Amino acid sequence: MNLAKNIKNTAARVLQNEADAIIQLIDYLDGDFEACVERILASKGRVVITGVGKSGLIASKIVATLNSTGTPALFMHAADAIHGDLGMIQDEDVVICISKSGNTPEIKVLVPLLKKRGSSLVALVSNTQSYLAEQADFVLNATIGEEACPNNLAPTTSTTAHLALGDALAVCLLEARGFTPDDFAMYHPGGSLGKQLYLRVSDLLSGDIPVVSSGAGLAEVILEISGKRLGATSVINEDENLVGIITDGDLRRMLQKSLNIAHITAGEIMTRHPKTISKDEFAIRALNMMRNHNITQLVAMDGEKIAGFIHIHELMKEGIV
């Protein structure tokens, strides 16, 4: 068989296997899943998630997702727990143990200690007949048919199922808490994602606003555009209300059409009804408007008054584009 075709077929088989397993999880959602969500919501403590090996890696990812969506969580390695880390668990904490078999030696040592503390115990398992499942207060059923590994040994489909069920749990908690984009921004202040969620148009405006009156001559328009270095100027009427915009592109097109420019005014060459945005809008909305209208700048408004210009170059410098 052609090597490339064989690789593609193997990859497709793995993805289909894991996709089928995730779809099957829908049928396993039951009263225990609902009760687990309600117990976490009612808890005054944190969610402590534990596991060994690859289950521990999945546990760490679920912890990260919970923390970023408003549910305080921490990871505790099952082996370390019986060597001192058990002390991190508080009375109101909910403990989730992740295990494919539910019968590992570490789990069998850890579970009695957790129950002795009175912790609420959740089993996220692929074997609902296991020791862990039988001892748990709530069972999150992640049963799979077989691993994607051709030997049915390497944790592949099982870890994918555990991860997906953890995501389902996190999103249920997020929605129940009424977690908003503003809340999300508070937990993600760094990087381009954070900036999309909290950076506003007003944060990117300079104090020097390019503006000319509608009766201004061409020389004044050119000086204003070049002096303010934004590639455009706003045009206002006698009441200082915005009536148009002139870009350097407008100037080039005007010069291509006519050389008789001595008496041309701003009002004659401006683009009327320019695209505007409130200075209080998120900067990402300004970017989307520019992309939708194929323009490079917007006039930012403070009510009826001009607050400044926001240019796509400023968004690029902030890493939003």
BALUMVEX-757426 format. One line per field, with one value per residue: x, y, z of N, C-alpha, C in turn. Coordinates in steps of 0.05 Angstrom, whole numbers. Each point is the difference from the previous one (the first is absolute). Layout:
BEGIN
n.x <- [X, ...]
n.y <- [Y, ...]
n.z <- [Z, ...]
ca.x <- [X, ...]
ca.y <- [Y, ...]
ca.z <- [Z, ...]
c.x <- [X, ...]
c.y <- [Y, ...]
c.z <- [Z, ...]
***
This chain:
BEGIN
n.x <- [17, -9, 24, -2, -11, 19, 17, -11, 0, 25, 7, -12, 12, 22, -3, -7, 19, 16, -7, -1, 23, 6, -10, 12, 18, -12, 0, 24, -9, 2, -15, 19, 0, -27, 0, 19, -12, -23, 14, 13, -23, -8, 23, 10, 7, 20, 7, 5, 16, -2, 24, 6, 25, -10, -12, 25, 9, -19, 6, 25, -7, -15, 20, 16, -17, -2, 26, 2, -18, 14, 11, 5, 23, 8, 24, -6, 26, -12, 23, 2, -25, 9, 14, -23, -5, -8, 20, 1, -13, -20, -13, -2, 24, -3, 4, 12, -4, 20, -13, 14, 17, 8, 22, 12, 25, 8, -19, 7, 23, -4, -17, 9, 23, -8, -10, 23, 10, -17, 20, -13, -5, 12, -11, 21, -16, 15, 0, -25, 13, 16, 22, 12, -13, 6, 23, -4, -3, 16, -12, 21, -19, 25, -18, 20, -2, 18, 26, 9, 16, 13, 15, -17, 23, 12, -1, -20, -17, 11, 24, -5, -11, 20, 17, -14, -1, 26, 2, -15, 14, 22, -10, -8, 23, 13, -18, 3, 25, -10, 21, 8, 0, -13, -14, -4, -5, -13, -6, -3, 14, 14, 18, -1, -5, 16, 17, -8, 4, 22, 16, -4, -17, -11, 7, -9, -15, 11, 13, 16, -23, 3, -3, -17, -6, -26, 5, 16, 21, 8, 13, -21, -16, 17, 2, -26, -3, 18, -10, -24, 10, -25, 9, -11, -21, -11, -25, 0, -25, -16, -15, 22, -20, 5, 11, 25, 14, 25, 6, 24, -16, -17, 21, 11, -24, -1, 26, -8, -22, 14, 10, -26, 19, 3, -24, 11, -23, 3, -20, 16, 21, -13, 3, -25, -11, 23, 14, -16, 12, -14, 10, -24, -1, -1, 27, -6, -20, 18, 16, -21, -5, 25, 1, -23, 11, 21, 2, 15, -20, -6, -21, 14, -23, -3, -21, -5, 20, 19, 6, 1, 23, -11, 26, -2, 18, -17, -20, 14, 7, -27, 4, -19, 13]
n.y <- [-24, 20, 9, 20, -18, -16, 21, 8, -25, -2, 24, -7, -24, 12, 18, -19, -15, 22, 7, -26, -1, 23, -7, -23, 19, 10, -25, 6, 23, 1, -10, -18, 3, 1, -21, -9, 10, -9, -23, 3, 6, -20, -10, 4, -24, -16, -3, -23, 0, -27, -10, -22, 6, -11, -14, 1, -6, -18, -9, 3, -11, -18, -3, 1, -17, -15, 2, -4, -17, 7, -24, 9, -7, -23, -6, -25, -5, -21, -4, 26, -5, -25, 21, 10, -3, -21, 12, 0, -22, 17, 6, 23, -10, 1, -26, 4, -26, 4, -20, -12, -14, 21, -15, 23, -9, 22, -6, -25, 12, 17, -16, -20, 12, 2, -24, -6, 17, -16, -1, 18, -25, 9, -21, 8, -21, -19, -6, 0, -23, 21, -4, 17, -11, -23, 12, 9, 25, 7, -12, 10, -11, -9, -18, -15, -3, 15, -3, 24, -5, -9, 3, 22, 13, 15, 15, -3, -18, -14, 9, -4, -23, -5, 8, -13, -20, 5, 3, -22, -11, 9, -7, -23, -1, 5, -15, -19, 8, -1, -15, 25, 12, 18, -21, -9, 25, 0, -24, 15, 14, -23, 7, -8, -24, 5, 10, -21, -9, 15, -1, 26, 10, 9, -26, 2, 19, 15, 19, -4, 12, -13, 26, 3, 25, -2, 25, -17, 14, -8, 23, 11, -11, 6, 24, 0, -12, 15, 22, -11, -6, 5, 14, 17, 14, 7, 2, 25, 5, 21, -21, -5, -6, -25, 7, -6, -14, 8, -20, -9, -22, 14, 9, -24, -10, 20, -4, -25, 10, 17, 18, 7, 2, 23, -5, -24, -6, -3, 17, 8, -6, 8, -21, 3, 5, 8, -22, -2, 3, -9, 20, -7, -4, -26, 0, -24, 14, 18, -20, -12, 24, 4, -24, 4, 24, -17, 9, 21, 17, 7, 16, 5, -6, 24, -16, 26, -1, 10, -25, -7, -10, -23, -6, -15, 20, 15, -12, 3, 24, -1, -10, 18, 10]
n.z <- [0, -15, 8, -18, -16, 7, -1, -22, -8, 10, -10, -22, 3, 7, -18, -17, 9, 1, -25, -8, 13, -11, -24, 5, 8, -21, -8, 8, -11, 27, 19, -1, -26, 0, 17, -16, -21, 10, 5, -23, -12, 15, -10, 24, -8, -7, -26, 12, -20, 1, -6, -13, -7, -22, 18, 11, -25, -4, 25, -7, -23, 12, 17, -21, -12, 22, 6, -26, 10, 21, -3, 25, -10, 8, -8, 5, -2, -10, -13, -7, -5, -4, -10, 8, -26, 14, 12, -27, 6, -5, 22, -12, -4, -26, 4, -23, 0, -17, -11, -19, 15, 15, -7, -5, 6, -14, -17, 1, -1, -20, -12, 15, -7, -25, 1, 11, -19, -12, -17, -15, -7, -22, -12, -14, -8, -12, 26, -5, -4, -1, 14, -17, -20, 12, 4, -25, 6, -21, -20, -12, -15, -3, 0, -9, -27, -12, 7, -9, 20, -21, 21, -2, 0, -19, 22, -16, -7, 20, -6, -26, 7, 16, -20, -18, 17, 3, -26, -2, 19, -11, -23, 11, 13, -23, -13, 19, -2, -25, -6, 0, -24, 16, 11, -25, -7, 23, -10, -22, 17, -3, -19, -25, 11, 20, -19, -14, 24, 2, -22, 6, -17, 22, 4, -25, 12, -20, 13, -21, -2, -23, -5, -20, -6, -5, 8, 13, -7, -24, 1, 12, -19, -19, 10, 3, -24, -12, 12, -2, -24, -6, -21, 17, -6, 22, -8, 10, 8, -4, 4, -14, -16, 2, -23, 4, -18, 2, -16, 4, 1, 15, 12, 0, 7, 17, 6, 0, 13, 15, -16, -4, 18, -12, -9, 0, 12, 26, 1, -20, 15, 22, 14, -9, 24, 10, -1, 20, 23, 20, 14, 9, -27, 0, 2, 8, 10, 7, 7, 11, 9, 6, 10, 13, 5, 4, 25, 4, 2, 25, -2, 22, 10, 11, -2, -2, 17, -16, 6, -26, -9, -9, -2, -22, -5, 14, -14, -22, 8, 6, -24, -6, -21]
ca.x <- [-17, 14, 6, -16, -27, -1, 1, -25, -20, 3, -8, -30, -11, 3, -18, -27, -2, -2, -25, -22, 0, -10, -29, -12, -2, -26, -19, 8, -6, -22, -5, 25, 13, -14, 4, 28, 0, -14, 17, 22, -11, -8, 24, 15, 28, 10, -1, 27, 0, 23, 3, 27, 8, -14, -25, 9, 3, -28, -10, 12, -13, -27, 4, 5, -25, -18, 10, -3, -29, -14, -2, 27, 8, 29, 8, 15, 8, -10, 22, 10, -21, 4, 26, -1, -16, -28, -6, -10, -29, -15, -25, -22, 9, -11, 23, -6, 22, -1, 14, -13, -8, -12, 10, 29, 8, -1, -28, -10, 11, -9, -29, -8, 9, -19, -26, 3, -1, -28, -1, -18, 17, -11, 16, -2, 12, -9, -9, -20, -1, 26, 2, -4, -28, -17, 5, -4, -27, -10, 16, -1, 4, 16, 5, 6, 1, 28, 19, 7, 25, -7, 3, -19, 16, 8, -23, -5, -29, -10, 8, -17, -27, 2, 3, -25, -19, 9, -9, -29, -4, 8, -19, -25, 5, 2, -27, -16, 10, -5, 27, -2, 25, 15, 12, 21, 22, 13, 17, 18, 9, 24, -1, -20, -27, -7, -4, -26, -22, -1, 10, -21, 9, 11, 27, 18, -2, 19, -13, 0, -21, 0, -26, -2, -27, -8, 8, 29, 12, 15, 26, -5, -6, 25, 16, -12, 4, 28, 10, -10, 12, -20, -9, -28, -10, -29, -10, -23, -15, 3, -8, 21, -9, 14, -16, 14, 28, 17, 24, 21, -9, -18, 16, 12, -21, -8, 21, 0, -23, 0, 23, -10, -5, 5, -24, -13, -3, -2, -28, -4, 14, -3, -19, -21, -9, 22, -4, 9, -3, 1, 26, -3, -2, 24, 17, -4, -23, 11, 14, -19, -13, 19, 1, -26, -4, 25, 12, 23, -4, -27, -2, -11, -18, -8, -26, -1, 26, 22, 19, 25, 0, 13, 11, 6, 28, 0, -9, 22, 21, -9, -1, -28, -6]
ca.y <- [24, 25, 9, 24, -9, -15, 20, 14, -19, -4, 24, 2, -20, 10, 23, -11, -15, 18, 15, -17, -3, 25, 0, -20, 11, 14, -19, -7, 22, -9, 15, 5, 23, 24, 3, 9, 28, 14, -1, 19, 27, 5, -2, 24, -6, -1, -26, -11, -22, -16, -22, -10, -3, 16, 11, 24, 22, 9, 14, 27, 17, 7, 20, 26, 9, 9, 26, 22, 5, 8, -20, -5, -28, -6, -27, -15, -26, -21, -12, 20, 5, -18, 6, 27, 20, -2, 24, 23, -3, 13, -14, 5, -6, -24, -14, -16, -19, -9, -26, -17, -25, 4, -21, 2, -2, 26, 7, -17, 11, 27, 3, -1, 24, 21, -5, 4, 29, 10, 14, -10, -14, -4, -18, 3, -26, -15, -26, 6, -22, 0, 8, 29, 7, -10, 16, 28, 12, 5, -13, 11, -24, 5, -27, -1, -27, -8, 22, 3, -16, -26, -21, 6, 3, 28, 18, 19, 6, 3, 26, 19, 0, 13, 29, 10, 0, 22, 24, 2, 8, 28, 18, 0, 18, 27, 11, 2, 23, 24, 10, 18, 7, 18, -17, -15, 19, 4, -23, -2, 27, 0, -9, 12, -7, 19, 27, 0, -1, 24, 25, 15, 20, 23, -6, 2, 26, 21, 24, 20, -8, 14, 11, 24, 8, -8, 21, 2, -4, -24, 2, -5, -29, -15, 5, -14, -28, -6, 8, -18, -26, -22, -7, 10, 21, 3, 26, 8, 23, 23, -8, -19, -27, -15, -2, -15, -7, 1, -16, 6, -13, 19, 21, -11, -3, 26, 11, -15, 9, 28, 16, 26, -4, 25, 8, -24, 0, -26, -9, -10, -26, -18, -22, 6, -21, -19, -21, 8, -19, 13, -4, -19, -27, -16, 4, -22, 7, 18, -16, -14, 20, 7, -23, -3, 22, 3, 26, -2, 16, 8, 23, -8, 21, 3, 12, 13, 13, -17, -6, -6, -21, -26, -10, -28, -4, -1, -26, -18, 3, -12, -29, -9, -8]
ca.z <- [0, 0, 27, 6, 3, 25, 22, 0, 9, 29, 13, -2, 18, 28, 5, 0, 26, 22, -4, 8, 29, 12, -5, 18, 27, 3, 12, 28, 18, 16, 25, 14, -12, 9, 28, 3, -6, 21, 25, -3, 2, 28, 17, 7, -4, -27, -12, 0, -20, 3, -19, -3, -28, -19, 13, 14, -19, -6, 23, 0, -20, 10, 21, -14, -12, 22, 11, -18, -4, 25, 20, 11, -1, 2, -7, 21, -10, 18, 15, 19, 20, 23, 12, 12, -14, 8, 17, -15, -2, 21, 7, -19, -27, -14, -12, -24, -7, -28, -4, -19, 12, 26, 18, 3, 29, 12, 5, 22, 25, 3, 4, 28, 14, -7, 13, 29, 3, -5, -25, -22, -19, -27, -16, -29, -6, -23, 10, 21, 19, 13, 28, 2, -6, 22, 24, -5, 5, -26, -21, -27, -17, -24, -12, -29, -11, 0, -6, -28, -3, -12, 20, 21, 24, 6, 5, -22, 0, 27, 10, -14, 12, 26, -4, -10, 22, 17, -13, 4, 28, 3, -14, 15, 23, -10, -6, 25, 15, -15, -6, -23, -13, 17, 20, -14, -4, 26, 5, -23, -7, -16, -27, -18, 9, 21, -10, -14, 19, 17, -12, -12, -20, 14, 9, -23, -13, 7, 8, -22, -18, -26, -6, -15, -6, -27, -18, -1, -26, -4, 14, 29, 3, -3, 24, 23, -3, 3, 26, 21, -7, 2, -27, -4, 18, 2, -10, 17, -9, 18, 27, 8, -3, -21, -25, -20, 5, -24, 3, -20, -25, -12, -13, -24, -20, -8, -17, -25, -16, -7, 8, 8, 28, 15, 16, 12, 29, 13, -4, -27, -4, 23, 0, 20, 17, 4, 20, 27, 22, 26, 13, 22, -11, 0, -24, -19, -17, -20, -20, -16, -18, -21, -19, -14, -18, -15, 5, 19, 24, 8, 18, 26, 9, 28, -4, -26, -5, -9, 21, -12, -21, 6, -26, 1, 8, 29, 8, -7, 21, 24, -4, -2, -27]
c.x <- [18, 3, -18, -29, -4, -1, -27, -23, 2, -9, -31, -13, 2, -20, -29, -5, -6, -26, -24, -2, -11, -30, -14, -4, -27, -20, 7, -5, -25, -3, 26, 15, -13, 5, 29, 2, -12, 16, 23, -10, -7, 24, 12, 30, 8, -5, 29, -1, 26, 0, 29, 6, -14, -26, 7, 3, -27, -11, 11, -13, -28, 2, 4, -25, -19, 9, -5, -29, -15, -4, 28, 7, 30, 5, 15, 7, -7, 23, 11, -20, 5, 28, 1, -18, -30, -7, -10, -30, -13, -28, -21, 8, -15, 24, -9, 24, -4, 16, -15, -11, -15, 10, 30, 7, -2, -28, -10, 11, -12, -30, -8, 8, -18, -27, 2, -1, -28, -2, -21, 18, -14, 20, -5, 15, -11, -9, -19, -3, 25, -3, -6, -29, -18, 2, -8, -29, -14, 18, -5, 10, 14, 7, 5, 0, 28, 17, 5, 26, -7, 3, -20, 14, 5, -25, -2, -29, -10, 8, -16, -28, 1, 2, -26, -21, 7, -8, -30, -6, 7, -20, -27, 3, 1, -27, -16, 9, -6, 26, -1, 26, 18, 15, 24, 24, 16, 20, 21, 11, 23, -5, -22, -28, -9, -6, -26, -23, -1, 9, -22, 12, 14, 29, 21, -1, 22, -15, -3, -19, 2, -28, 2, -29, -7, 8, 30, 11, 17, 27, -3, -5, 26, 18, -11, 4, 30, 10, -9, 8, -20, -12, -28, -5, -30, -8, -25, -14, 4, -9, 19, -10, 13, -18, 15, 28, 15, 25, 21, -7, -20, 16, 13, -20, -9, 20, 1, -22, 3, 26, -8, -9, 1, -23, -15, -1, -3, -28, -5, 12, -3, -19, -21, -8, 21, -7, 11, -4, 2, 28, -1, -3, 26, 15, -4, -24, 8, 14, -20, -15, 19, 2, -25, -3, 25, 12, 22, -3, -30, 2, -13, -16, -4, -27, -2, 26, 21, 20, 28, -3, 12, 8, 8, 29, 2, -9, 22, 22, -8, -3, -29, -6, 9]
c.y <- [25, 11, 24, -8, -15, 19, 14, -18, -4, 24, 3, -20, 10, 22, -10, -15, 19, 17, -16, -3, 25, 2, -19, 11, 14, -19, -7, 23, -7, 18, 5, 24, 26, 5, 9, 30, 16, 0, 19, 28, 8, 1, 28, -4, -1, -28, -10, -25, -15, -23, -8, -4, 18, 11, 25, 24, 11, 16, 29, 18, 7, 21, 28, 11, 11, 27, 23, 7, 4, -21, -6, -30, -3, -30, -12, -28, -22, -12, 19, 4, -17, 4, 29, 20, -1, 23, 24, 0, 13, -13, 3, -8, -25, -12, -17, -18, -10, -26, -16, -25, 3, -19, 2, 0, 27, 8, -16, 9, 27, 2, -3, 24, 24, -3, 5, 30, 11, 15, -12, -12, -5, -18, 6, -24, -11, -28, 5, -22, -1, 7, 29, 7, -9, 17, 30, 9, 5, -13, 14, -21, 7, -27, 2, -29, -11, 24, 1, -14, -28, -23, 3, 3, 29, 17, 21, 9, 5, 28, 22, 2, 14, 31, 13, 3, 22, 27, 5, 9, 30, 19, 1, 18, 29, 12, 3, 24, 26, 14, 15, 4, 19, -16, -15, 18, 4, -22, -4, 27, 1, -9, 12, -7, 19, 27, 2, 3, 25, 26, 14, 21, 24, -4, 5, 27, 19, 25, 21, -8, 16, 9, 26, 7, -7, 21, 3, -6, -25, 0, -7, -30, -17, 3, -15, -30, -8, 6, -19, -29, -24, -8, 9, 24, 0, 27, 7, 24, 23, -6, -20, -29, -14, -2, -17, -7, 1, -16, 7, -13, 18, 22, -10, -3, 27, 12, -14, 10, 29, 13, 28, -1, 25, 6, -23, 2, -28, -12, -13, -28, -20, -23, 5, -25, -22, -21, 9, -22, 15, -6, -21, -29, -15, 4, -22, 6, 21, -15, -13, 19, 7, -23, -2, 22, 6, 28, -3, 17, 6, 25, -9, 24, -2, 13, 12, 13, -20, -5, -6, -20, -25, -12, -29, -6, -1, -27, -21, 1, -13, -31, -10, -11, -29]
c.z <- [0, 28, 7, 5, 26, 24, 2, 11, 30, 16, 0, 19, 29, 5, 1, 26, 23, -2, 9, 30, 14, -4, 19, 28, 5, 13, 29, 20, 16, 25, 15, -11, 9, 29, 6, -5, 23, 26, -2, 3, 29, 19, 5, -4, -29, -11, -1, -19, 2, -20, -1, -30, -19, 11, 16, -19, -8, 23, 1, -20, 9, 22, -12, -11, 21, 11, -19, -6, 26, 21, 12, 1, 3, -6, 24, -12, 20, 17, 21, 23, 25, 12, 9, -14, 7, 18, -14, -2, 24, 3, -22, -29, -12, -15, -24, -5, -28, -3, -21, 13, 26, 21, 4, 30, 14, 7, 24, 28, 6, 8, 29, 16, -5, 13, 30, 7, -4, -26, -19, -22, -26, -16, -30, -11, -26, 8, 24, 20, 17, 30, 4, -4, 23, 25, -3, 7, -27, -21, -27, -19, -26, -13, -30, -9, 0, -6, -30, -6, -11, 19, 24, 27, 7, 5, -22, 0, 28, 11, -15, 12, 27, -3, -9, 22, 20, -11, 3, 28, 4, -13, 15, 25, -9, -5, 25, 16, -14, -7, -27, -14, 16, 22, -13, -4, 25, 6, -22, -9, -20, -28, -17, 8, 21, -10, -16, 20, 18, -12, -15, -20, 14, 9, -22, -14, 9, 7, -23, -22, -26, -7, -16, -4, -29, -21, -3, -28, -1, 15, 29, 5, -1, 24, 24, -1, 5, 28, 22, -4, 5, -27, -6, 18, 0, -11, 16, -12, 21, 29, 12, 1, -23, -24, -21, 8, -27, 6, -21, -26, -15, -15, -25, -23, -12, -20, -27, -19, -10, 9, 9, 29, 17, 19, 12, 30, 11, -4, -27, -5, 22, -6, 22, 15, 5, 22, 27, 20, 26, 12, 22, -10, 3, -26, -20, -18, -21, -22, -18, -19, -23, -21, -17, -22, -17, 3, 21, 24, 4, 16, 26, 12, 31, 0, -27, -8, -8, 22, -12, -23, 11, -26, 4, 9, 31, 10, -5, 22, 26, -3, -3, -27, -4]
***
